[in-house]
Amino acid sequence: MKIVEKYILKEMKLPILFGISIFTFIFLIDIIVAMMENIIIRGISFIDTMRILSFYLPPILAQTIPMGVFLGVMTTFSKFTRNSESIAMSSMGLSLKDILKPIIKLTIIITLFIFFLQESIIPKSFEKLQYITTKIALENPVFQMKEKTFIDDVDEFSIYIDKIDKRDGVSSGVLIFQKDKNTNYPTIIVGKNAFWKNDAMVLKDSEFYKFKQNGSIEIKGEFQEKIIPLSAYATDMKIKLKNIEAMGIIGLIKESKLHTGEEKLKYNVEINKRLAVPISVIILAIFGVLLANGHHRSGKGASFALSLLIIFSYIMMLNIGVVLANRGLVPSVVGVWTPNIILSIITYLVYKTKAKVM
């Protein structure tokens, strides 16, 4: 029995990893395209780009692991059926329950791992992602700055840039408001050109205007070069995670207690989703075994197509449930857990049918 269990787990390892990789890559396509733009157009280093991409992985894996496990299980047991290995297992006296034991053990471990991802790794990933993107933006502000848009609260400055040359990062038509606690009017700095060096903006051929309390000009001057340091903004940066997707379940529960009505509703929906998706791994894996294990000899293509159909049906039902729950049309528990309940019922009925045959 133990030898067979080890064999089943060994055969599933690569298909599961392959399935997770496929779905993770699909989810990452848009991000990878954006990262390529950062490398080619905005001059962000390849290493920094890879670091940013790595911080996107944990939240994506929490969604793709259930899909990959299901695809891997379907692929493995379809192969057992085609090679008549499932018949050999039955001939050895293995019941359907015996075959499912290693699958259930494995998926329980995977489910706990997803909970660990959600509670520990994902919040840290979002925090590091937020930190590194802000730091890169300061070291190379072209990364986030847009033409004809005000960037406010950068230290005591508000910055407006008319045009940015993406090739060399040189800006033209720069307008800066420097806040002053001693007066209601900020000092205005108008620069012809500007570039970034060592966490600072270097202005060339610029003018400045300082105002009195009554709004009249107190001092007017010109300078060939002026350095505006912005490094303090990154040094003392303290990040508080406000995005619901960046919080763990415990954080979501604590935050939900501070809200009422519609605000509280979205937290409840997210909490239920964080519980339902990991648990779906167990249900999907069992269902995959039941669908693939039998006496038919369907090809790899048919198994793969059936796997995708079931996975996308589950995702569609879950997304519809989440939308309905967020709009308050159905209770959070009903909206989020209905796909799992439907899948569980179908799995049970298929199990009863298969158990009679084997």
C-alpha positions as CSV (number, residue, x, y, z in Angstrom):
1,M,0.0,0.0,0.0
2,K,2.7,2.5,1.0
3,I,4.7,1.6,-2.1
4,V,1.7,2.4,-4.3
5,E,1.0,5.7,-2.4
6,K,4.7,6.7,-2.9
7,Y,4.4,5.8,-6.6
8,I,1.2,7.9,-7.0
9,L,2.8,10.9,-5.3
10,K,6.0,10.6,-7.3
11,E,4.1,10.4,-10.6
12,M,2.0,13.5,-9.7
13,K,4.9,15.7,-8.7
14,L,6.0,16.9,-12.2
15,P,2.4,17.2,-13.7
16,I,1.3,19.4,-10.7
17,L,4.4,21.6,-11.0
18,F,3.8,21.9,-14.7
19,G,0.1,22.8,-14.2
20,I,1.0,25.5,-11.6
21,S,3.7,26.9,-13.9
22,I,1.3,27.1,-16.9
23,F,-1.4,29.0,-14.9
24,T,1.1,31.2,-13.1
25,F,2.6,32.2,-16.5
26,I,-0.8,33.0,-17.9
27,F,-1.5,35.3,-14.9
28,L,1.9,36.9,-15.2
29,I,1.7,37.7,-19.0
30,D,0.4,41.3,-18.5
31,I,2.9,42.0,-15.7
32,I,5.8,40.7,-17.8
33,V,4.8,42.9,-20.7
34,A,4.7,45.9,-18.3
35,M,8.1,44.9,-16.9
36,M,9.6,44.8,-20.4
37,E,8.3,48.3,-21.0
38,N,10.1,49.4,-17.8
39,I,13.4,47.8,-19.0
40,I,13.3,49.1,-22.6
41,I,11.6,52.5,-22.3
42,R,12.0,53.7,-18.7
43,G,15.5,52.4,-18.1
44,I,14.8,50.3,-15.0
45,S,17.5,47.7,-14.5
46,F,16.8,44.0,-15.2
47,I,17.7,43.0,-11.6
48,D,15.2,45.5,-10.1
49,T,12.6,44.4,-12.6
50,M,13.1,40.7,-11.6
51,R,12.8,41.7,-7.9
52,I,9.5,43.5,-8.6
53,L,8.2,40.4,-10.5
54,S,9.2,38.1,-7.7
55,F,7.0,40.1,-5.2
56,Y,4.0,39.6,-7.6
57,L,4.4,35.8,-7.4
58,P,3.0,34.9,-4.0
59,P,-0.5,36.4,-4.5
60,I,-0.6,34.8,-7.9
61,L,0.5,31.4,-6.6
62,A,-2.3,31.5,-4.0
63,Q,-4.8,31.5,-7.0
64,T,-3.0,29.2,-9.4
65,I,-2.0,26.4,-7.1
66,P,-5.5,25.0,-6.9
67,M,-5.8,25.0,-10.7
68,G,-2.3,23.5,-11.1
69,V,-3.0,20.7,-8.6
70,F,-6.3,19.8,-10.4
71,L,-4.6,19.8,-13.8
72,G,-1.7,17.7,-12.4
73,V,-4.0,15.1,-10.8
74,M,-6.1,14.8,-14.0
75,T,-3.0,14.4,-16.1
76,T,-1.5,11.7,-13.8
77,F,-4.6,9.6,-13.4
78,S,-5.5,9.9,-17.1
79,K,-2.0,8.4,-17.8
80,F,-2.7,5.6,-15.3
81,T,-6.0,4.8,-17.1
82,R,-4.3,4.8,-20.6
83,N,-1.5,2.5,-19.4
84,S,-4.0,0.3,-17.5
85,E,-2.3,1.1,-14.2
86,S,-5.6,2.0,-12.6
87,I,-6.8,-1.5,-13.5
88,A,-3.7,-3.0,-12.0
89,M,-4.3,-1.1,-8.8
90,S,-7.8,-2.4,-8.6
91,S,-6.5,-6.0,-9.2
92,M,-4.1,-5.6,-6.2
93,G,-7.1,-5.0,-4.0
94,L,-6.9,-1.2,-3.8
95,S,-10.3,0.4,-3.3
96,L,-11.1,3.9,-4.5
97,K,-10.7,5.1,-0.9
98,D,-7.2,3.7,-0.8
99,I,-6.2,5.5,-4.0
100,L,-7.6,8.8,-2.7
101,K,-5.7,8.6,0.6
102,P,-2.3,10.0,-0.7
103,I,-4.2,12.6,-2.7
104,I,-6.1,13.9,0.4
105,K,-2.9,13.9,2.5
106,L,-1.0,15.9,-0.2
107,T,-3.8,18.4,-0.8
108,I,-4.2,19.1,3.0
109,I,-0.5,20.0,3.1
110,I,-0.9,22.2,0.0
111,T,-4.0,23.9,1.5
112,L,-2.0,24.7,4.7
113,F,0.8,26.0,2.5
114,I,-1.7,28.4,0.7
115,F,-2.9,29.6,4.1
116,F,0.7,30.3,5.1
117,L,1.2,32.2,1.8
118,Q,-1.9,34.3,2.5
119,E,-1.2,35.0,6.1
120,S,2.6,35.5,6.1
121,I,4.3,35.7,2.7
122,I,1.7,37.8,0.7
123,P,1.5,40.8,3.1
124,K,5.4,40.9,3.2
125,S,5.5,40.7,-0.6
126,F,3.1,43.6,-1.0
127,E,5.1,45.6,1.6
128,K,8.4,44.9,-0.2
129,L,6.8,45.6,-3.6
130,Q,5.5,48.9,-2.4
131,Y,8.9,49.8,-0.9
132,I,11.0,48.9,-3.9
133,T,8.8,50.6,-6.5
134,T,8.8,53.8,-4.4
135,K,12.6,53.6,-4.0
136,I,13.1,53.0,-7.7
137,A,10.7,55.9,-8.4
138,L,13.0,58.2,-6.3
139,E,16.2,56.9,-7.8
140,N,14.8,57.0,-11.3
141,P,11.6,59.2,-11.1
142,V,10.8,58.7,-14.8
143,F,9.6,55.3,-13.6
144,Q,6.4,56.8,-12.2
145,M,6.3,60.5,-13.3
146,K,3.9,61.4,-16.1
147,E,3.9,64.4,-18.4
148,K,1.5,67.2,-17.6
149,T,0.6,65.7,-14.2
150,F,1.3,67.1,-10.6
151,I,3.3,64.9,-8.3
152,D,2.3,66.1,-4.8
153,D,3.8,65.5,-1.3
154,V,7.4,64.6,-2.4
155,D,9.0,65.8,0.8
156,E,8.0,69.5,0.9
157,F,7.8,69.8,-2.9
158,S,5.0,69.5,-5.5
159,I,6.4,68.9,-8.9
160,Y,4.9,69.4,-12.4
161,I,6.8,68.3,-15.6
162,D,5.6,69.4,-19.0
163,K,7.7,66.9,-21.0
164,I,10.0,63.9,-20.3
165,D,12.5,62.4,-22.7
166,K,12.1,58.7,-22.0
167,R,15.5,57.9,-23.6
168,D,17.7,59.9,-21.2
169,G,15.3,60.9,-18.5
170,V,15.8,64.6,-19.1
171,S,12.7,66.7,-18.3
172,S,11.8,70.1,-19.7
173,G,9.3,72.7,-18.6
174,V,9.6,71.9,-14.8
175,L,7.5,73.8,-12.3
176,I,8.1,73.2,-8.5
177,F,6.2,74.5,-5.5
178,Q,8.3,74.4,-2.3
179,K,6.2,74.7,0.8
180,D,7.2,77.2,3.5
181,K,5.8,77.0,7.0
182,N,6.5,80.7,7.5
183,T,4.2,81.9,4.7
184,N,1.0,80.9,3.1
185,Y,2.6,81.1,-0.3
186,P,5.1,78.5,-1.6
187,T,8.4,79.4,-3.3
188,I,7.9,78.8,-7.0
189,I,10.8,77.4,-9.0
190,V,10.6,77.3,-12.8
191,G,13.2,75.3,-14.6
192,K,14.1,74.9,-18.3
193,N,15.5,71.4,-17.9
194,A,16.0,68.9,-15.2
195,F,17.6,65.5,-14.7
196,W,18.0,63.1,-11.7
197,K,21.2,62.2,-9.9
198,N,21.8,60.5,-6.6
199,D,18.2,60.7,-5.3
200,A,18.0,64.4,-6.2
201,M,16.6,66.5,-9.0
202,V,19.1,68.8,-10.7
203,L,17.5,71.9,-12.3
204,K,19.3,73.8,-15.0
205,D,18.8,77.5,-16.1
206,S,16.0,78.2,-13.7
207,E,14.3,81.1,-11.9
208,F,12.7,81.2,-8.4
209,Y,10.1,83.5,-6.8
210,K,9.6,83.9,-3.1
211,F,6.5,85.7,-1.8
212,K,5.5,87.8,1.1
213,Q,2.5,87.2,3.4
214,N,0.4,89.5,1.3
215,G,1.2,87.6,-1.9
216,S,3.6,90.1,-3.5
217,I,7.0,89.0,-4.7
218,E,9.7,89.3,-2.0
219,I,12.7,87.9,-3.8
220,K,13.2,86.9,-7.5
221,G,16.4,85.3,-8.7
222,E,18.0,83.1,-11.3
223,F,20.5,80.2,-11.1
224,Q,22.3,78.0,-13.6
225,E,22.0,74.9,-11.5
226,K,20.0,74.0,-8.4
227,I,19.9,70.6,-6.6
228,I,16.7,69.5,-4.9
229,P,17.4,66.5,-2.5
230,L,14.6,64.0,-2.2
231,S,16.4,61.1,-0.5
232,A,14.8,61.7,2.9
233,Y,11.5,60.6,1.4
234,A,12.9,57.1,0.9
235,T,15.0,56.8,4.0
236,D,12.2,57.2,6.6
237,M,9.5,55.5,4.6
238,K,6.9,53.7,6.7
239,I,4.4,51.6,4.7
240,K,1.0,50.7,6.0
241,L,-0.8,48.1,4.0
242,K,-4.2,49.5,3.0
243,N,-5.0,47.3,0.1
244,I,-7.4,44.5,1.0
245,E,-5.5,42.0,-1.2
246,A,-2.3,42.7,0.7
247,M,-3.8,41.7,4.1
248,G,-3.8,38.3,5.8
249,I,-7.0,36.8,7.2
250,I,-6.3,38.0,10.7
251,G,-5.6,41.5,9.4
252,L,-8.9,41.5,7.4
253,I,-10.9,40.4,10.5
254,K,-9.4,43.2,12.6
255,E,-10.0,45.8,9.9
256,S,-13.5,44.6,9.2
257,K,-14.4,45.4,12.9
258,L,-13.6,49.1,12.2
259,H,-16.1,49.4,9.4
260,T,-19.9,49.1,8.9
261,G,-22.2,48.6,5.9
262,E,-20.7,48.4,2.4
263,E,-17.1,48.9,3.7
264,K,-17.5,46.0,6.1
265,L,-19.1,43.9,3.3
266,K,-16.0,43.8,1.1
267,Y,-13.9,42.6,4.0
268,N,-16.3,39.8,4.7
269,V,-16.3,38.8,1.1
270,E,-12.5,38.7,1.0
271,I,-12.2,36.7,4.3
272,N,-14.6,34.1,2.9
273,K,-12.7,34.0,-0.4
274,R,-9.4,33.5,1.5
275,L,-10.9,30.4,3.1
276,A,-12.8,29.0,0.2
277,V,-10.0,29.0,-2.5
278,P,-7.4,27.0,-0.5
279,I,-10.0,24.4,0.6
280,S,-11.1,24.0,-3.1
281,V,-7.7,22.3,-3.6
282,I,-8.9,19.2,-1.7
283,I,-12.2,19.1,-3.5
284,L,-10.8,19.7,-7.0
285,A,-8.1,17.1,-6.5
286,I,-10.6,14.4,-5.4
287,F,-12.8,15.3,-8.3
288,G,-9.9,15.1,-10.7
289,V,-9.1,11.6,-9.6
290,L,-12.7,10.5,-10.0
291,L,-13.0,11.9,-13.4
292,A,-9.7,10.6,-14.8
293,N,-9.6,7.2,-13.0
294,G,-11.6,4.5,-14.9
295,H,-11.7,2.1,-17.7
296,H,-11.9,4.6,-20.6
297,R,-8.8,5.5,-22.7
298,S,-9.3,9.1,-23.5
299,G,-6.2,10.9,-24.9
300,K,-4.1,13.6,-23.3
301,G,-5.8,16.3,-25.3
302,A,-9.3,15.3,-24.0
303,S,-8.1,15.2,-20.4
304,F,-6.4,18.6,-20.7
305,A,-9.5,20.2,-22.4
306,L,-11.8,18.7,-19.7
307,S,-9.5,20.0,-17.0
308,L,-9.5,23.5,-18.4
309,L,-13.3,23.5,-18.8
310,I,-13.8,22.5,-15.2
311,I,-11.2,25.0,-13.9
312,F,-12.6,28.0,-15.9
313,S,-16.2,27.0,-14.9
314,Y,-15.2,27.1,-11.2
315,I,-13.4,30.4,-11.6
316,M,-16.4,31.9,-13.4
317,M,-18.8,30.7,-10.7
318,L,-16.5,32.1,-8.0
319,N,-16.1,35.5,-9.7
320,I,-19.9,35.8,-10.2
321,G,-20.5,34.9,-6.6
322,V,-17.9,37.5,-5.4
323,V,-19.5,40.2,-7.6
324,L,-23.0,39.4,-6.3
325,A,-21.7,39.3,-2.7
326,N,-19.8,42.6,-3.0
327,R,-23.0,44.3,-4.3
328,G,-25.0,42.9,-1.4
329,L,-27.3,40.8,-3.6
330,V,-26.4,37.6,-1.8
331,P,-24.8,37.0,1.6
332,S,-21.0,36.7,1.5
333,V,-21.0,33.1,2.6
334,V,-23.5,32.1,-0.1
335,G,-21.7,34.0,-2.9
336,V,-18.2,32.8,-2.2
337,W,-18.9,29.2,-1.0
338,T,-21.5,28.2,-3.6
339,P,-18.9,27.0,-6.2
340,N,-17.3,24.8,-3.5
341,I,-20.6,23.4,-2.4
342,I,-21.7,22.6,-6.0
343,L,-18.3,21.0,-6.7
344,S,-18.5,19.0,-3.4
345,I,-22.0,17.6,-4.3
346,I,-20.9,16.6,-7.8
347,T,-17.8,15.0,-6.4
348,Y,-19.8,13.0,-3.9
349,L,-22.2,11.8,-6.5
350,V,-19.4,10.7,-8.8
351,Y,-17.6,9.0,-5.9
352,K,-20.7,7.0,-5.0
353,T,-21.0,5.9,-8.7
354,K,-17.3,5.0,-9.1
355,A,-17.1,3.2,-5.7
356,K,-19.8,0.7,-6.9
357,V,-17.8,-0.1,-10.0
358,M,-14.4,-0.5,-8.4
